[in-house]
């Protein structure tokens, strides 16, 4: 528990966001709240969101169950993760996927042919654009991820969620983390987030 997660640049500058509601603490938030916290804060270099699901990964007609992390386009940038091959996800991606180093070795033998390969995720076409650096497994201590896809792909890769969940402020399903700006501390960002939370509470 005390070891830094592998593959993440300067992990001591990362912070997680939690919400307190009726005296209880929750680690999951809705996408509209994420969007507001990201736009309104001034203490973070970036704020990212992600959610985990299992899906069917099929390549060359061979299906396999994998653990997927659906992430915002700035996820890898905020973490400071580097690609082992190809590139990582960016904001404009819609049907792109990044695979773990382990999946790259196991399914593609570490070949460069993995980049640009067409795969089916829950029966929907995606293109592998990159491989996460060796050792990187995500930010959840209890779970190692096989593949990362854009959060906007949720209707195709996580169809069990309710329709319109991306606009549902009360649906908690995303974990949020950010990277502190130089000179900013945890107390500063906590105070700022509480102010934003109060604004959202009044508005919604």
C-alpha positions, 0 to 999 in steps of 0.5 A, a space after each residue: 500500500 505504501 509503494 507508489 503505483 508503477 509508471 506514474 510520474 511524480 505520484 506525490 503530486 496526485 490527489 483524489 477527489 471524494 464527496 461527502 453526502 449526508 455524513 457518508 464519504 463516496 469515491 464515485 461521482 457523476 460526469 457533469 460534476 467532473 466536468 464542472 470541477 475540471 472547468 472551475 478549479 485553478 489549483 490543478 494542472 489537470 483533472 481526469 476521470 475513469 471507470 472500470 468494467 469487464 468486456 469482451 475483447 476479440 482479435 482475429 475472431 478469438 474472444 477473451 474477457 478483459 478488464 477495461 478502464 474507460 477514461 477521459 482523454 487527459 487520463 494518461 497526460 495527468 498521470 505522466 504515463 509514457 507509451 511502450 509503443 504507439 501513442 496514448 489516448 487523447 481528447 479527440 479519440 472515440 474508437 481508439 484503445 490502448 492495451 497493457 504491456 502484458 496484453 501486447 506480449 500475450 496477444 501480439 508477441 510484442 510486435 509493432 503490428 499491434 499498433 493499428 490492429 482492429 479489435 472488437 470490444 463487446 462487438 464494436 470495432 476499435 483500433 489499437 493506437 498504443 501500448 502502455 509502458 511496462 509495469 503500468 496497471 492503472 490507478 486502482 490498487 486492487 485491479 490491473 487493467 488490460 485495456 483503456 478506451 475513451 470515456 465517450 465510448 461508454 454506450 458501446 463498451 459499458 452498455 449496462 449503464 442507464 441511458 444518458 448517464 453522461 448527463 446524469 449528475 446524481 449517478 456516481 460511477 467515476 473516480 476522479 484524480 488530479 495533478 497539483 500545479 507547482 506551488 499548490 498544496 492539498 489544503 489549497 485544492 481541498 478548499 477550492 473544491 469545497 467552494 465549487 461543491 457548495 456552488 454546485 449544491 446551490 445550483 443543482 
